[in-house]
Amino acid sequence: MARDGIAGSPELLAYLHQWGARTDDVLDRVRAETGELPNAAMQVSPDQGALLTVLVRLSGATKALEVGTFTGYSAICIARGLLEDGRLTCLEVDPDFAAIAQRNIEAAGVEERVEIRLGPAKDSLEAMPAEPLYDFAFVDADKTSYPAYYELVLERVRQGGLILLDNMLQRGRVLTRESENAAVVDDLNRAIHADQRVDMAMTVSADGLTLVRKR
């Protein structure tokens, strides 16, 4: 059994995107339209979106939180995984992205499950009661605020709840810490590894995905 994994060649990634997730016309359109934006790389991959849906369903979540919504692809995936009476709260700082996400969420037919709160995520989190409300959380926002988001979200997730943090490998730059983002994320990786309040596992999914279960 291989211990070092496999290299993600363009051909293999294309195979993964084709066969590693079930999408539909709405998700394909969101992905294509977002792909035309200058910061299209912020969008989650199809296989990562499918993983979000499956993990939300496995967790039996009724209350979910997303920190950083962008154009709504991941929000749709999370909302689709919620139980019938589930609700997703999305935090997005950019009004243009929030408007695009709202349109996409409506096109997906999950608008009754999703609320987008506009403004800095740290402010929105601090305005929430510091109590274990959420079953599931996905963090994919500005990386320099990740340590603050981690603590604020952890406090608001119930015992046994699941938190996912995206971009935890920074395209390999965590090894060299050559950017501020990479240094911050590397420090957080080490802190989560030592955090006895949680169970954790990091995967190479997309740009590194860390799964945290609150003990």
N, C-alpha and C positions, 0 to 999 in steps of 0.2 A: 504494500500500500504506500502510495507516494506521501511523503511528509511535507513537501514544500509547495504543494498545490500545482497549478498550471498557469502558464503565461496567458494573459488575455489578449490574444491576437485579434485584429479587426474581424477576421473571418469567424472566429469563435464567438466574439461579442455579438456579431450579426446573427449567428445561430441562436445564441441565448435570447436575444431580443425577439426573434421570430417564434421560438418554441418554448421559451421559459416563462411566458405570461400570456394570459388571455385578455385581449383588449376588445374594444368595440369602436363604433364610428365616432362617438364623443371623445373618448380618450385619444384616438388617432388624430382627430382634428386638433384637439388641445395641444398635443405634442408637436404636430406640424406647424401650427401657428406660432407657438412659443419658440420653435426652432428658428424662426425668422428674427427673433429679438437679439440685440447685441449680447445680452447676458443669458442666452439660452442654456448655457452649461449649468445654470442653477436648478434646472428641472430634473426631477428624479427620473430614472430609467424605467422602462416598462416592467422589467423583472422586479425592480425594487418596489414599484407601485403594487404589483401583484402580491409581493411579500407582505406589504403593509395590510392589505385586505385580509390575507390569511391569518396574520398574527392578531389583528383586531377580532376576527371571528373566533379564533382559538381562545382568546382572553375573555370572551363573553362580555365585552365592554358595552356599557350603555352611555358612559360619559367619557369623551375623548378631548384632547387638547392638541393643537398644532401651533408651534412657534415658528413662524415664517411660512407663508402660504403661497407666495409668488403668483402663478397664474391658475392655481387650483387643481393641478393634476393629482397631487398627493392627497389633497382634501377630499376629492371625489373617491379615491381609493379607500381612504379611511372611513368615510361616511357609508360606503357600500358594505363595509364589514361590520358595522354596528348592529346590535339587536334592533328589533322593530321600533322600539320607543327611544332609541339612542339619540344623543346630541353631540355634535362636534363644535367646539369653540376654536376659531382660528384667529391668530394674532398676526397682523400685517401692518408694517409701518408705511408702506408706499401706497398712496391713494389710487394711483393708476393701476398697479398690480391688483389691488383689492377689487377694483371695478371689473377688471378682466376676469378675476377669479369668480366673482359673483355671477357673471354671465355664464361662465363655464359650469359652475355648480348648478345653476338653473337648467341649463341644457341637459345636464345629466339626471335631472329629476330628483335631486337630493337636497334642494334648497330648504325644505322644512326641517331638515336635520342639522343644518349648518348655520352658524352665526359668525360673521367676520367682524372682529373688533379692530378698528383702525387706531394706530398710534404705536409708539415705541413699546416693544414687547415687555421690557423690564418694568415699565410703568404699569402696563396692563396686568402683569403678574402680581406686582406689589399691591395693586388695588383689589385683587381677589382675596377672599378670606384664606388665612393660612391654616387650612384644614384639609384632610385627605378626601378630596371630592372626585378626582379623576381615576379611571381604570386604565387608561392608555394615554401616552403622550408621544408626540414626534417633534423633535427639535431639529430645525434646518434653517437657521437664520445667520445673522452676523457672528462670525467665529470669535471675535474678541470678547463678546459677551457670553460665550458658552459657559464659563464657570459660574456666572451669576444665574443664567438660565437653569443650569443643572440643579443648583441648590433651591431655587424658587420652585421649580417644577417638582423636585423630589418631595418637598414639603407638602405639595398639593395632590400627590398621588397616593392612593390607598395602599395599605399593606398587601403585597402580592400583585400590585399593579406593575405595568410594564412601561418603560421609557426607552425610546429609540433615539439615538443621536447620529446624525448624518455627517459625512465628510471628516471622519476621524483619522484618516490617513493622509489627507491633504496631498494627494497624488505623490506620496512618498516623501514629502518635504518634512514630515515629522522626524525623519532620521537626521536631517541636517539643521532643522530649525531656522531655515534661511529666510523666513518671513515672519512677521508678527503673528499672523494667523496660525502658522505651523507651530510656533513656540507656545502659544496659548493652548492649542489643541493637545500638543505633546504633554504639557503640564497637567491638563485635565485627564488625559489617558492614564497617566501615572497615579493621579489622585483617585480616579474611579477604581483602578486596579487595587488600591490599598483601602478602599472604602468598605468597612465591615457592615455598613447599613444595607448593603445591596449584594445581590448575585449579579455577575456580569459576564459577558462574552463579546468579543469583537470579531467581526467577520470582514472579508475582503469584498463583500457585496458593494458594487458601485465604487465609491471613493472611501470605503471604510464605514461600516455601520456597527455601532455599539449597542447591545441590548442590555438593559439594566432592569432587574426585578427588585422591587423594594421589599426588604425582609420584614 
